[in-house]
Amino acid sequence: MRAAVPLGRKYRRLACAAGLAAGLMGVSGCHHRENTAQMAPPQALPPVQQPVPAATTPEPPPVRIPVTPVPPGGISAADLNYVATHRPILSEVGYATWYTAPYRGRRAANGEVFDDLAMTAAHRTLPMGSLVVVTNMSTGQSSAMRISDRGPFVEGRMLDLTIASAKATGIYRTGLTRVRMDVYETPKPINWGGRWCVQVGAFHDERAALKLKEQLLRRYPGSNVIEFPGENSYWVRIRPEGDDREMAEYIAQHLQPVEGDAFLTRLD
């Protein structure tokens, strides 16, 4: 049986235990304050870099066609505005030259009297009255004009310009220049319909033209074949029945080189 501890001794032990606990707490508290004092203040985060927008190349301004005088049979201010606000529906690259009437009062293929001062041009297959812009590939000069005539009937050439059109595009001095033709408007469809023929020549001897005319009449009965004089030459024109394009193309492809150069040509 455990001996009883005197009461006084018991109180002295409790007092010592309490003092020891208080001392340990004091040591622990001092140590905590010391660690807090040694902590470095938090550093501010670097600012977020905003992405720099990539440089964009501004779109070039639309090409403006210079305003030119509007002679009879030429282009109008409305034509120039249409070109400036629309895109071309067809583009071709080829060679252009200029021409003039062999005699005063000569009529173009559209029935109007040919005018050197009109902003017009000749093309073999575009519908009559088509609105085009011709650009000189060497100088960048360009101008709007209307198709009013047929030609050129020379292999490797695309356009014949009047004197006014040639001067506006810088072709007058060179005489033969590589150009781009942008078609903006056509009164009739380009790829179907229309009235077609084949023009053959040029013959320096009228008898050769008459001989070919007789041969074509026998070969293609029902066709309308005529011969007519050109400038220092003679030509033969054959219009298949109904002015049919497919038949005209067939004739142009099957003519022999000795019979002359054949050019598929639109009449309207």
BARO-913312 format. One record per residue: residue number from 0; x, y, z of N, C-alpha, C in turn. Coordinates in steps of 0.05 Angstrom, whole numbers, plus 5000, padded with zeros to 4 digits. Layout:
<rs>
NUM, X, Y, Z, X, Y, Z, X, Y, Z
...
</rs>
This chain:
<rs>
0, 5017, 4976, 5000, 5000, 5000, 5000, 5017, 5024, 5000
1, 5012, 5044, 4978, 5030, 5067, 4975, 5026, 5085, 4999
2, 5050, 5096, 5007, 5050, 5114, 5030, 5039, 5141, 5023
3, 5026, 5154, 5039, 5014, 5179, 5033, 5035, 5201, 5032
4, 5032, 5219, 5012, 5051, 5241, 5009, 5041, 5264, 5025
5, 5059, 5276, 5040, 5050, 5298, 5057, 5039, 5321, 5039
6, 5020, 5335, 5050, 5006, 5355, 5034, 5024, 5378, 5026
7, 5041, 5386, 5042, 5059, 5409, 5036, 5078, 5402, 5013
8, 5089, 5376, 5015, 5107, 5368, 4994, 5092, 5367, 4967
9, 5067, 5358, 4968, 5051, 5356, 4943, 5047, 5383, 4931
10, 5041, 5404, 4946, 5038, 5431, 4935, 5063, 5442, 4923
11, 5086, 5434, 4937, 5112, 5444, 4926, 5118, 5431, 4899
12, 5111, 5406, 4896, 5115, 5393, 4869, 5098, 5406, 4848
13, 5073, 5412, 4853, 5055, 5425, 4834, 5065, 5452, 4826
14, 5075, 5466, 4845, 5086, 5493, 4840, 5110, 5492, 4822
15, 5128, 5473, 4827, 5152, 5470, 4810, 5144, 5462, 4782
16, 5124, 5444, 4779, 5115, 5435, 4752, 5103, 5459, 4737
17, 5088, 5475, 4750, 5076, 5499, 4737, 5097, 5518, 4728
18, 5117, 5523, 4746, 5138, 5541, 4738, 5154, 5531, 4714
19, 5159, 5505, 4714, 5174, 5493, 4691, 5158, 5497, 4665
20, 5132, 5492, 4666, 5115, 5495, 4642, 5115, 5523, 4632
21, 5114, 5542, 4652, 5114, 5570, 4643, 5140, 5578, 4630
22, 5162, 5567, 4641, 5188, 5573, 4629, 5190, 5562, 4601
23, 5180, 5538, 4596, 5182, 5527, 4569, 5165, 5543, 4550
24, 5141, 5552, 4559, 5125, 5568, 4541, 5138, 5594, 4534
25, 5152, 5606, 4554, 5166, 5631, 4548, 5188, 5626, 4527
26, 5203, 5604, 4530, 5224, 5599, 4510, 5212, 5595, 4483
27, 5190, 5580, 4482, 5177, 5575, 4455, 5167, 5600, 4443
28, 5155, 5618, 4459, 5145, 5643, 4447, 5167, 5660, 4437
29, 5189, 5663, 4449, 5212, 5679, 4440, 5222, 5668, 4414
30, 5223, 5642, 4413, 5234, 5630, 4388, 5216, 5635, 4364
31, 5189, 5635, 4369, 5170, 5641, 4347, 5173, 5670, 4337
32, 5176, 5689, 4356, 5180, 5717, 4347, 5206, 5721, 4332
33, 5226, 5706, 4340, 5251, 5709, 4326, 5249, 5700, 4297
34, 5236, 5677, 4292, 5232, 5667, 4265, 5216, 5687, 4248
35, 5195, 5699, 4261, 5178, 5718, 4246, 5194, 5742, 4237
36, 5212, 5751, 4254, 5228, 5775, 4248, 5247, 5769, 4225
37, 5256, 5744, 4222, 5275, 5738, 4201, 5263, 5733, 4174
38, 5236, 5730, 4171, 5224, 5725, 4145, 5225, 5749, 4127
39, 5233, 5744, 4102, 5235, 5766, 4082, 5207, 5774, 4073
40, 5202, 5800, 4068, 5176, 5808, 4058, 5171, 5796, 4030
41, 5146, 5790, 4024, 5141, 5779, 3997, 5147, 5799, 3975
42, 5159, 5788, 3954, 5166, 5806, 3932, 5143, 5809, 3913
43, 5141, 5832, 3901, 5119, 5838, 3882, 5124, 5822, 3857
44, 5102, 5811, 3844, 5104, 5796, 3820, 5110, 5815, 3796
45, 5126, 5806, 3777, 5131, 5823, 3753, 5105, 5828, 3738
46, 5103, 5852, 3726, 5078, 5857, 3710, 5075, 5838, 3687
47, 5050, 5831, 3680, 5045, 5813, 3658, 5049, 5828, 3632
48, 5066, 5816, 3615, 5072, 5828, 3589, 5048, 5824, 3570
49, 5037, 5845, 3560, 5015, 5843, 3541, 5026, 5837, 3513
50, 5014, 5818, 3498, 5024, 5812, 3471, 5022, 5836, 3453
51, 5044, 5841, 3438, 5045, 5863, 3420, 5031, 5855, 3394
52, 5011, 5869, 3384, 4998, 5860, 3360, 5017, 5861, 3336
53, 5015, 5841, 3319, 5033, 5839, 3296, 5026, 5862, 3276
54, 5047, 5872, 3264, 5043, 5894, 3245, 5028, 5884, 3221
55, 5008, 5897, 3212, 4993, 5889, 3188, 4999, 5909, 3165
56, 5000, 5897, 3142, 5005, 5913, 3118, 4979, 5925, 3108
57, 4976, 5951, 3106, 4951, 5962, 3097, 4945, 5954, 3069
58, 4919, 5950, 3063, 4912, 5943, 3035, 4916, 5966, 3017
59, 4927, 5961, 2993, 4932, 5983, 2974, 4905, 5995, 2965
60, 4905, 6021, 2961, 4880, 6033, 2951, 4872, 6022, 2924
61, 4847, 6022, 2918, 4838, 6012, 2891, 4849, 6029, 2869
62, 4855, 6016, 2847, 4866, 6031, 2824, 4844, 6049, 2812
63, 4850, 6073, 2809, 4831, 6092, 2797, 4839, 6098, 2768
64, 4819, 6097, 2751, 4824, 6102, 2723, 4823, 6133, 2719
65, 4844, 6144, 2707, 4845, 6173, 2703, 4822, 6182, 2685
66, 4810, 6204, 2693, 4788, 6215, 2677, 4799, 6226, 2650
67, 4787, 6219, 2629, 4796, 6227, 2602, 4773, 6242, 2589
68, 4779, 6258, 2569, 4758, 6272, 2554, 4738, 6252, 2543
69, 4713, 6259, 2542, 4693, 6240, 2532, 4684, 6250, 2504
70, 4695, 6239, 2483, 4688, 6247, 2456, 4663, 6231, 2447
71, 4652, 6238, 2424, 4629, 6222, 2414, 4638, 6193, 2410
72, 4621, 6175, 2419, 4627, 6146, 2416, 4647, 6137, 2436
73, 4655, 6154, 2456, 4674, 6145, 2475, 4661, 6136, 2501
74, 4675, 6140, 2523, 4665, 6131, 2549, 4654, 6155, 2564
75, 4637, 6149, 2584, 4624, 6170, 2600, 4634, 6170, 2628
76, 4626, 6190, 2644, 4633, 6191, 2672, 4622, 6167, 2687
77, 4598, 6158, 2679, 4586, 6135, 2691, 4603, 6110, 2686
78, 4615, 6108, 2662, 4633, 6085, 2656, 4657, 6085, 2675
79, 4668, 6109, 2679, 4692, 6111, 2696, 4685, 6104, 2725
80, 4662, 6112, 2734, 4653, 6106, 2761, 4648, 6075, 2764
81, 4637, 6063, 2744, 4632, 6034, 2744, 4658, 6019, 2747
82, 4678, 6027, 2731, 4704, 6014, 2732, 4717, 6017, 2759
83, 4714, 6041, 2771, 4727, 6046, 2797, 4714, 6031, 2820
84, 4690, 6022, 2816, 4675, 6009, 2839, 4669, 5979, 2834
85, 4678, 5968, 2812, 4673, 5940, 2806, 4699, 5925, 2799
86, 4697, 5899, 2800, 4720, 5882, 2792, 4715, 5872, 2763
87, 4737, 5867, 2749, 4734, 5856, 2722, 4723, 5828, 2722
88, 4708, 5821, 2701, 4696, 5795, 2698, 4714, 5777, 2681
89, 4734, 5788, 2667, 4751, 5773, 2650, 4776, 5789, 2645
90, 4799, 5776, 2644, 4825, 5790, 2638, 4840, 5774, 2617
91, 4852, 5788, 2598, 4869, 5776, 2577, 4894, 5792, 2574
92, 4916, 5778, 2568, 4942, 5791, 2563, 4950, 5785, 2534
93, 4958, 5806, 2520, 4967, 5802, 2492, 4979, 5828, 2482
94, 4981, 5830, 2456, 4994, 5853, 2443, 4972, 5872, 2431
95, 4977, 5897, 2434, 4959, 5917, 2423, 4974, 5936, 2405
96, 4961, 5946, 2385, 4972, 5967, 2367, 4950, 5987, 2363
97, 4955, 6007, 2346, 4934, 6027, 2340, 4930, 6028, 2310
98, 4906, 6039, 2303, 4900, 6040, 2274, 4883, 6065, 2269
99, 4880, 6071, 2244, 4863, 6094, 2235, 4848, 6085, 2211
100, 4827, 6100, 2204, 4811, 6093, 2181, 4826, 6098, 2155
101, 4823, 6079, 2136, 4837, 6084, 2110, 4825, 6106, 2094
102, 4801, 6114, 2100, 4788, 6136, 2086, 4768, 6150, 2104
103, 4762, 6175, 2099, 4744, 6191, 2115, 4716, 6181, 2113
104, 4702, 6178, 2136, 4674, 6169, 2135, 4671, 6139, 2137
105, 4694, 6125, 2139, 4692, 6095, 2141, 4677, 6088, 2166
106, 4660, 6068, 2165, 4644, 6060, 2188, 4657, 6036, 2202
107, 4656, 6037, 2229, 4666, 6015, 2244, 4646, 5992, 2243
108, 4653, 5970, 2255, 4636, 5946, 2254, 4610, 5950, 2269
109, 4609, 5969, 2287, 4584, 5974, 2302, 4565, 5993, 2287
110, 4573, 6001, 2263, 4556, 6018, 2246, 4561, 6047, 2248
111, 4577, 6056, 2268, 4582, 6085, 2272, 4607, 6093, 2256
112, 4608, 6118, 2248, 4631, 6128, 2233, 4656, 6126, 2251
113, 4677, 6115, 2241, 4702, 6112, 2256, 4713, 6140, 2264
114, 4721, 6142, 2289, 4731, 6168, 2299, 4757, 6163, 2314
115, 4778, 6176, 2303, 4805, 6174, 2315, 4806, 6185, 2344
116, 4787, 6203, 2351, 4788, 6216, 2377, 4770, 6201, 2397
117, 4757, 6180, 2389, 4739, 6165, 2408, 4756, 6146, 2424
118, 4748, 6142, 2450, 4762, 6123, 2467, 4750, 6095, 2462
119, 4757, 6084, 2439, 4747, 6058, 2430, 4770, 6040, 2421
120, 4763, 6015, 2416, 4783, 5995, 2407, 4769, 5973, 2391
121, 4785, 5958, 2376, 4775, 5935, 2361, 4784, 5909, 2374
122, 4766, 5890, 2376, 4772, 5863, 2386, 4756, 5843, 2370
123, 4766, 5819, 2366, 4754, 5800, 2348, 4729, 5787, 2360
124, 4728, 5782, 2386, 4707, 5764, 2396, 4691, 5776, 2419
125, 4698, 5798, 2432, 4682, 5810, 2453, 4656, 5822, 2442
126, 4634, 5820, 2456, 4609, 5832, 2446, 4613, 5862, 2441
127, 4601, 5871, 2420, 4603, 5899, 2413, 4592, 5917, 2436
128, 4607, 5938, 2442, 4600, 5956, 2464, 4610, 5948, 2491
129, 4627, 5927, 2493, 4638, 5919, 2518, 4656, 5941, 2530
130, 4654, 5944, 2556, 4670, 5964, 2571, 4696, 5950, 2581
131, 4719, 5960, 2573, 4744, 5948, 2580, 4764, 5969, 2591
132, 4784, 5960, 2605, 4806, 5977, 2614, 4831, 5964, 2603
133, 4847, 5980, 2588, 4872, 5970, 2576, 4895, 5982, 2592
134, 4913, 5965, 2601, 4936, 5973, 2617, 4962, 5967, 2602
135, 4979, 5987, 2598, 5005, 5983, 2586, 5023, 5968, 2605
136, 5032, 5944, 2599, 5048, 5928, 2617, 5076, 5940, 2622
137, 5085, 5957, 2604, 5111, 5969, 2607, 5111, 5994, 2625
138, 5091, 6010, 2622, 5090, 6036, 2636, 5069, 6037, 2658
139, 5050, 6019, 2658, 5029, 6020, 2678, 5006, 6040, 2671
140, 5008, 6054, 2649, 4987, 6072, 2640, 4962, 6056, 2633
141, 4939, 6065, 2641, 4914, 6051, 2635, 4892, 6070, 2629
142, 4872, 6060, 2614, 4849, 6077, 2608, 4825, 6059, 2601
143, 4801, 6069, 2606, 4777, 6055, 2599, 4770, 6062, 2570
144, 4756, 6042, 2556, 4748, 6047, 2529, 4726, 6026, 2522
145, 4713, 6031, 2500, 4691, 6013, 2491, 4700, 5998, 2465
146, 4690, 5973, 2462, 4696, 5958, 2438, 4675, 5966, 2417
147, 4685, 5977, 2395, 4667, 5987, 2374, 4673, 5976, 2346
148, 4694, 5959, 2344, 4702, 5950, 2318, 4714, 5922, 2320
149, 4719, 5909, 2297, 4730, 5883, 2296, 4758, 5883, 2285
150, 4775, 5866, 2297, 4803, 5865, 2290, 4819, 5860, 2316
151, 4845, 5861, 2315, 4861, 5862, 2290, 4863, 5835, 2277
152, 4864, 5835, 2251, 4866, 5810, 2236, 4895, 5805, 2228
153, 4910, 5803, 2250, 4939, 5796, 2248, 4945, 5776, 2270
154, 4958, 5755, 2263, 4964, 5734, 2282, 4981, 5745, 2305
155, 4974, 5738, 2330, 4990, 5747, 2353, 4982, 5774, 2364
156, 4962, 5786, 2353, 4953, 5812, 2364, 4925, 5810, 2375
157, 4920, 5824, 2397, 4894, 5822, 2412, 4876, 5846, 2407
158, 4888, 5870, 2406, 4872, 5895, 2406, 4883, 5914, 2385
159, 4865, 5929, 2373, 4872, 5953, 2356, 4859, 5977, 2370
160, 4875, 5997, 2377, 4865, 6021, 2391, 4863, 6044, 2372
161, 4844, 6062, 2377, 4844, 6087, 2362, 4868, 6104, 2371
162, 4872, 6126, 2357, 4895, 6143, 2364, 4891, 6154, 2393
163, 4866, 6162, 2399, 4861, 6173, 2426, 4866, 6152, 2448
164, 4857, 6128, 2443, 4862, 6106, 2463, 4891, 6099, 2465
165, 4905, 6099, 2442, 4933, 6093, 2443, 4950, 6114, 2458
166, 4943, 6139, 2455, 4957, 6160, 2469, 4951, 6159, 2499
167, 4926, 6152, 2507, 4919, 6151, 2535, 4933, 6128, 2549
168, 4941, 6107, 2535, 4955, 6084, 2547, 4984, 6083, 2541
169, 4995, 6103, 2527, 5024, 6103, 2521, 5032, 6084, 2499
170, 5013, 6077, 2482, 5020, 6058, 2461, 5025, 6072, 2434
171, 5018, 6097, 2432, 5019, 6111, 2407, 5048, 6113, 2396
172, 5067, 6118, 2413, 5095, 6121, 2404, 5108, 6094, 2397
173, 5102, 6074, 2414, 5115, 6048, 2409, 5102, 6033, 2386
174, 5076, 6037, 2383, 5063, 6023, 2361, 5053, 5995, 2367
175, 5069, 5979, 2381, 5062, 5952, 2388, 5071, 5947, 2417
176, 5052, 5942, 2435, 5059, 5940, 2463, 5043, 5917, 2476
177, 5056, 5904, 2495, 5042, 5883, 2510, 5024, 5896, 2531
178, 4998, 5887, 2532, 4979, 5900, 2549, 4962, 5879, 2563
179, 4948, 5888, 2584, 4928, 5871, 2597, 4901, 5884, 2593
180, 4882, 5869, 2584, 4855, 5879, 2579, 4837, 5867, 2600
181, 4825, 5884, 2617, 4806, 5876, 2637, 4778, 5883, 2627
182, 4761, 5863, 2626, 4733, 5867, 2616, 4715, 5872, 2640
183, 4701, 5894, 2640, 4684, 5901, 2663, 4654, 5897, 2657
184, 4646, 5900, 2633, 4617, 5899, 2627, 4613, 5891, 2598
185, 4595, 5873, 2593, 4588, 5865, 2565, 4558, 5866, 2562
186, 4548, 5878, 2540, 4520, 5879, 2536, 4507, 5852, 2531
187, 4523, 5833, 2522, 4513, 5806, 2516, 4532, 5786, 2529
188, 4522, 5761, 2533, 4540, 5740, 2544, 4565, 5736, 2527
189, 4587, 5729, 2540, 4612, 5725, 2526, 4614, 5697, 2514
190, 4606, 5677, 2530, 4612, 5649, 2523, 4590, 5634, 2508
191, 4567, 5645, 2504, 4547, 5631, 2489, 4530, 5651, 2473
192, 4516, 5641, 2453, 4499, 5659, 2437, 4516, 5675, 2418
193, 4504, 5695, 2406, 4518, 5713, 2388, 4518, 5703, 2359
194, 4527, 5721, 2342, 4529, 5715, 2313, 4559, 5715, 2305
195, 4567, 5693, 2292, 4595, 5688, 2287, 4601, 5684, 2258
196, 4627, 5689, 2251, 4636, 5684, 2223, 4666, 5678, 2224
197, 4677, 5672, 2201, 4705, 5667, 2198, 4716, 5686, 2177
198, 4736, 5702, 2184, 4748, 5720, 2165, 4775, 5709, 2157
199, 4780, 5708, 2131, 4804, 5695, 2120, 4819, 5715, 2103
200, 4844, 5716, 2106, 4861, 5734, 2090, 4888, 5738, 2103
201, 4902, 5758, 2096, 4895, 5777, 2075, 4908, 5768, 2049
202, 4894, 5773, 2027, 4904, 5766, 2000, 4912, 5792, 1986
203, 4935, 5791, 1974, 4945, 5814, 1958, 4935, 5813, 1930
204, 4924, 5789, 1922, 4913, 5785, 1895, 4883, 5780, 1897
205, 4867, 5796, 1884, 4838, 5793, 1885, 4830, 5766, 1874
206, 4844, 5755, 1854, 4837, 5730, 1843, 4840, 5707, 1863
207, 4859, 5709, 1881, 4862, 5689, 1902, 4838, 5689, 1921
208, 4829, 5713, 1927, 4806, 5715, 1945, 4781, 5704, 1931
209, 4777, 5709, 1906, 4753, 5699, 1892, 4755, 5668, 1889
210, 4778, 5658, 1885, 4782, 5628, 1884, 4774, 5615, 1910
211, 4783, 5627, 1933, 4776, 5615, 1959, 4746, 5618, 1963
212, 4734, 5640, 1955, 4705, 5643, 1958, 4690, 5621, 1944
213, 4697, 5614, 1920, 4684, 5592, 1905, 4688, 5566, 1919
214, 4712, 5561, 1929, 4717, 5535, 1943, 4699, 5533, 1968
215, 4697, 5554, 1983, 4682, 5554, 2008, 4652, 5550, 2002
216, 4642, 5562, 1981, 4614, 5559, 1974, 4607, 5530, 1967
217, 4626, 5516, 1954, 4621, 5488, 1948, 4624, 5470, 1972
218, 4643, 5478, 1990, 4649, 5461, 2013, 4628, 5464, 2035
219, 4617, 5488, 2038, 4597, 5493, 2059, 4572, 5506, 2047
220, 4556, 5489, 2034, 4531, 5500, 2022, 4512, 5511, 2043
221, 4499, 5532, 2037, 4482, 5545, 2056, 4495, 5568, 2071
222, 4522, 5570, 2068, 4536, 5591, 2082, 4536, 5616, 2064
223, 4540, 5639, 2077, 4542, 5664, 2062, 4571, 5672, 2060
224, 4582, 5672, 2036, 4610, 5678, 2032, 4613, 5703, 2015
225, 4629, 5721, 2024, 4634, 5746, 2009, 4664, 5751, 2008
226, 4672, 5766, 1988, 4699, 5777, 1987, 4697, 5807, 1987
227, 4716, 5820, 1999, 4715, 5849, 2000, 4743, 5860, 2002
228, 4748, 5884, 1993, 4775, 5896, 1994, 4780, 5907, 2022
229, 4805, 5904, 2030, 4815, 5917, 2055, 4835, 5938, 2047
230, 4852, 5945, 2066, 4873, 5965, 2060, 4896, 5951, 2046
231, 4899, 5955, 2020, 4920, 5943, 2004, 4918, 5912, 2004
232, 4894, 5902, 2007, 4891, 5872, 2008, 4862, 5865, 2003
233, 4856, 5839, 2002, 4829, 5829, 1998, 4823, 5808, 2020
234, 4798, 5806, 2028, 4790, 5788, 2049, 4766, 5771, 2040
235, 4763, 5748, 2052, 4740, 5731, 2048, 4727, 5726, 2075
236, 4701, 5729, 2076, 4686, 5724, 2101, 4665, 5703, 2096
237, 4664, 5683, 2113, 4644, 5662, 2111, 4627, 5661, 2136
238, 4601, 5664, 2132, 4582, 5663, 2154, 4566, 5637, 2152
239, 4571, 5618, 2170, 4556, 5593, 2169, 4526, 5597, 2173
240, 4510, 5578, 2165, 4482, 5580, 2168, 4474, 5586, 2196
241, 4458, 5607, 2200, 4450, 5614, 2227, 4471, 5629, 2243
242, 4494, 5635, 2230, 4516, 5649, 2243, 4524, 5633, 2268
243, 4524, 5606, 2266, 4528, 5589, 2288, 4558, 5589, 2297
244, 4563, 5592, 2322, 4591, 5593, 2332, 4605, 5566, 2328
245, 4592, 5544, 2335, 4606, 5518, 2333, 4614, 5512, 2304
246, 4597, 5519, 2286, 4604, 5514, 2258, 4626, 5533, 2249
247, 4625, 5558, 2258, 4647, 5577, 2251, 4673, 5567, 2262
248, 4673, 5557, 2287, 4698, 5546, 2298, 4708, 5522, 2282
249, 4690, 5505, 2273, 4698, 5482, 2257, 4711, 5491, 2231
250, 4699, 5511, 2218, 4710, 5520, 2193, 4738, 5532, 2197
251, 4741, 5549, 2218, 4767, 5561, 2224, 4788, 5541, 2229
252, 4781, 5519, 2242, 4801, 5498, 2249, 4809, 5481, 2225
253, 4791, 5479, 2205, 4796, 5461, 2182, 4805, 5475, 2157
254, 4808, 5501, 2158, 4820, 5515, 2135, 4850, 5509, 2134
255, 4860, 5505, 2110, 4889, 5500, 2107, 4904, 5526, 2108
256, 4929, 5525, 2119, 4945, 5549, 2120, 4949, 5563, 2093
257, 4950, 5547, 2071, 4954, 5559, 2045, 4930, 5575, 2036
258, 4907, 5571, 2050, 4883, 5585, 2043, 4881, 5612, 2057
259, 4901, 5618, 2074, 4902, 5644, 2088, 4897, 5640, 2117
260, 4904, 5661, 2133, 4899, 5660, 2162, 4870, 5663, 2168
261, 4859, 5645, 2185, 4830, 5645, 2192, 4827, 5656, 2219
262, 4808, 5675, 2223, 4803, 5688, 2248, 4774, 5685, 2255
263, 4768, 5672, 2277, 4741, 5670, 2288, 4733, 5697, 2297
264, 4710, 5707, 2288, 4702, 5735, 2293, 4672, 5736, 2300
265, 4666, 5752, 2320, 4638, 5756, 2328, 4627, 5780, 2312
266, 4603, 5778, 2304, 4590, 5799, 2288, 4575, 5819, 2305
267, 4564, 5810, 2328, 4547, 5828, 2344, 4562, 5837, 2369
</rs>
